[in-house]
């Protein structure tokens, strides 16, 4: 079962990565570049998960990759990309540098902290490390991960909510665009919640699989929201 879930994760993640990367190559916009990077690290995390499923057990390398690229970076870089859609370009650039610094610090801590392999053997019925029973990384690492998730979530969801507010002010926006941005906000909120569950106790099925299922929601919402101007996130999502 774990291998099936992981393989499905990998196919979906790789598909989204290729789609967004190809759109960035054709348009060369900063937000699209950052979202492409977010999808790349997401795919790397899922690849580590799949390797662990194929091997029948986690090892320190696959778990470090899964935690660093998945729990630490995905939400943060999605948020950074979203801020580059807003009028505050200085804020967006500053936020991106902060996320870059936290990503480097967090990755350094994750890849250098000694892992007890015995903890990686404490898994649930589907073969995922049971984050409720074991804490693989110390609180300092988990705090950095929580900070990146909070910052990224606030930026990503805030951009979507800003779009909804702009829609309300205009008063002439079609309902499908409003619904689309609502889906963007909902997808971001659920995925961020899932990542936070993994961050506080280590990645596990409950966080990773929920995040995977929710991640396509912003892209689906963008399809409904197509046509909005740069005051909001919706048009830029579909135009990446």
Secondary structure, 3 states (H helix, E strand, C coil): CHHHHHHHHHHHHHHHHHHHHHHHHHHCCHHHHHHHHHHHHHHHHHHHHHHHHHHCCCCHHHHHHHHHHHHHHHHHHHHHHHHCCCCCHHHHHHHHHHHHHHHHHHHHHHHHCCCCHHHHCCECCCCCECCCCCCCCCHHHHHHHHHHHHHHHHHHHHHHHHHHHHHHHHCCCCHHHHHHHHHHHHHHHHHHHHHHHHHHHCCCHHHHHHHHHHHHHHHHHHHHHCCCCCCCHHHHHHCC
